[in-house]
């Protein structure tokens, strides 16, 4: 019975992913426009991260590249490769979700324990600094069923133009073997339909609730199916 359910929900997951228009990337280090959880690269320019000087900066046609919205996994360290691209000094700073760029300042202290404000920032990006690597380990979302977590990333010197969002889901590599495999898919399939509240279902598995909404449904299946076969 569970095998049949697994096959059905994988087919449905494929349809859901098709409707969302998601595109899987093959490599761990991904192109600038990619949204898969992984390492990424950002080029610092006043007009926007990864903007160019050959046309309207951050124009609607370039939104997927300029100030890309990224997706990462809770507990999985990601590395950002940061390069300088124009006239000015920049940095790369991660703030708590929903933090306004109007309140960001280059003198803001950064601490991973902050509940409102800057969590971490890179070294300064300058014309002579070359490429800078920055690493960060998401610690959200908490198992509170309030949805996926989020961070804001800014250049603290130009926060109104150089700003993007990082969405954080739970890691679909449930058995922590480094690969999203059929074991992970089967684990979510076993918990499919379970809910956390008001009383946890018999098959409830908090780790299988990837988008942290208090239920294991087709959206969780879609996420694990999307990253199926990926090393994470």
C-alpha positions in Angstrom: 0.0 0.0 0.0 2.8 2.4 0.9 4.6 1.6 -2.3 1.5 2.5 -4.3 1.1 5.8 -2.3 4.8 6.5 -2.9 4.5 6.1 -6.7 1.3 8.2 -6.8 2.7 11.1 -4.8 6.0 11.1 -6.8 3.9 11.5 -10.0 1.9 14.3 -8.4 5.1 15.9 -7.2 6.4 16.0 -10.7 3.3 17.8 -11.8 3.6 20.2 -9.0 7.2 21.0 -9.8 6.3 21.4 -13.4 3.7 24.0 -12.5 6.1 25.8 -10.3 8.7 25.9 -13.1 11.6 24.8 -10.9 14.8 23.9 -12.6 17.3 21.6 -11.0 21.0 22.4 -11.2 23.5 19.6 -11.7 26.5 20.9 -9.8 27.2 21.8 -6.2 28.5 25.3 -7.2 25.6 26.8 -9.1 25.1 29.6 -11.6 24.2 33.1 -10.4 20.5 32.7 -11.2 20.1 29.3 -9.6 17.9 28.7 -6.6 19.0 25.3 -5.5 20.5 25.1 -2.0 24.3 25.2 -2.7 27.3 27.4 -2.8 26.8 30.5 -4.9 28.6 33.5 -6.3 27.7 37.2 -6.0 29.4 40.1 -7.7 29.2 43.3 -5.8 27.9 46.3 -7.7 26.1 49.4 -6.4 23.1 48.8 -8.7 22.6 45.4 -7.3 24.3 42.1 -6.7 25.3 40.6 -10.1 24.0 43.6 -12.0 25.8 44.7 -15.2 26.9 47.9 -16.8 25.5 46.9 -20.2 21.9 48.0 -20.0 19.4 49.0 -17.3 20.8 47.7 -14.0 18.5 45.2 -12.3 15.9 45.6 -15.1 12.9 43.3 -15.0 14.5 41.0 -17.6 17.5 40.5 -15.4 15.7 39.9 -12.1 16.6 36.2 -11.9 20.3 37.2 -11.8 20.3 40.5 -10.1 19.9 40.3 -6.3 18.9 36.6 -6.7 16.5 35.1 -4.1 18.3 32.0 -2.8 17.2 28.8 -1.1 19.2 27.0 1.5 18.8 24.2 4.0 18.7 24.4 7.8 21.9 23.0 9.3 23.8 22.9 5.9 26.7 25.3 5.6 26.8 27.2 2.3 29.7 29.2 0.9 29.4 32.4 -1.0 32.1 33.4 -3.5 32.1 37.3 -3.4 33.8 39.5 -5.9 34.2 43.3 -6.4 32.8 44.8 -9.5 32.7 48.6 -9.5 33.8 51.8 -7.9 33.0 51.3 -4.3 33.6 49.4 -1.1 31.1 46.6 -0.3 30.4 43.8 2.1 28.0 40.9 2.3 25.9 40.8 5.4 23.1 38.4 6.5 20.3 39.8 8.6 17.2 38.3 10.2 14.2 37.8 8.0 12.1 40.8 7.2 14.7 43.3 8.3 14.4 46.6 6.5 17.2 47.8 4.3 16.4 51.3 5.5 17.7 50.3 8.9 20.9 48.7 7.7 24.2 50.5 8.4 27.8 49.6 7.8 28.5 50.0 11.6 25.9 47.4 12.6 27.4 44.8 14.9 26.8 41.3 13.8 26.2 38.3 16.1 24.8 34.9 15.4 22.7 35.2 18.5 20.8 38.3 17.3 17.1 37.9 17.1 16.7 41.1 15.1 19.5 42.5 13.0 22.8 41.4 11.6 23.9 37.8 12.1 27.2 37.7 10.2 29.1 39.7 7.5 32.1 39.2 5.2 35.3 41.1 5.0 35.3 44.2 2.9 35.2 43.9 -0.9 37.5 46.4 -2.6 39.3 46.8 -5.9 42.4 45.2 -4.4 40.8 42.5 -2.3 40.2 39.8 -4.9 37.6 37.2 -4.3 36.4 36.7 -0.7 34.8 33.5 0.6 32.0 33.7 3.1 30.4 30.8 4.9 27.2 30.6 6.9 25.1 27.8 8.6 21.4 28.4 8.7 19.8 27.6 12.1 16.2 28.2 11.0 13.4 27.4 10.8 12.7 26.2 14.3 10.3 23.2 14.6 7.5 25.6 15.4 5.3 25.0 12.3 5.4 28.7 11.4 6.6 28.0 7.9 10.0 28.2 6.1 12.6 30.4 7.6 14.2 33.4 5.9 17.2 35.7 6.0 17.9 39.0 4.2 21.3 39.6 2.7 22.6 43.1 2.0 25.7 45.2 1.2 25.7 47.3 4.4 27.0 50.2 2.4 24.3 50.1 -0.3 21.4 48.2 1.4 18.5 49.6 -0.7 19.9 48.4 -4.0 22.0 45.4 -3.0 19.5 43.2 -1.2 18.1 39.7 -1.7 16.3 37.1 0.4 17.4 33.6 1.4 14.6 31.1 2.1 15.5 28.2 4.4 13.8 24.8 4.4 14.6 21.8 6.4 17.2 19.5 4.9 15.5 16.8 2.7 18.5 14.5 3.3 16.7 13.0 6.3 19.1 10.2 7.0 22.1 12.6 6.8 24.1 10.4 4.4 25.0 13.3 2.1 22.5 12.4 -0.7 18.8 12.8 -1.2 17.9 9.2 -1.9 15.0 6.9 -2.1 15.3 6.3 1.6 14.5 10.0 2.2 11.6 9.9 -0.2 10.3 6.8 1.5 10.6 8.4 4.9 8.4 11.3 3.8 6.0 9.0 2.0 5.6 7.0 5.3 4.7 10.2 7.1 2.5 11.5 4.3 -0.8 12.9 5.6 0.5 13.2 9.2 -0.1 16.4 11.2 1.5 17.8 14.3 -1.4 19.6 15.9 -3.5 19.4 18.0 -2.1 15.9 18.7 0.7 14.4 16.5 -0.5 11.7 14.2 0.8 8.2 14.7 3.1 8.6 11.7 4.1 12.2 12.4 7.8 12.9 11.7 8.9 16.5 12.3 11.9 16.1 10.0 9.6 15.1 7.1 7.8 18.4 7.4 10.3 20.2 5.2 8.4 23.4 4.8 7.6 23.5 8.5 3.9 24.1 8.3 2.8 21.3 10.7 1.8 18.7 8.2 3.5 16.4 5.8 1.8 16.9 2.4 2.4 17.1 -1.3 4.6 20.2 -0.9 7.1 18.3 1.2 7.0 15.4 -1.3 7.6 17.9 -4.1 10.7 19.3 -2.3 12.3 15.9 -1.7 11.5 14.8 -5.2 13.0 18.0 -6.7 16.3 17.4 -4.9 16.3 13.6 -5.4 19.7 12.4 -6.4 21.5 15.6 -5.4 24.4 15.6 -3.0 23.7 18.0 -0.1 
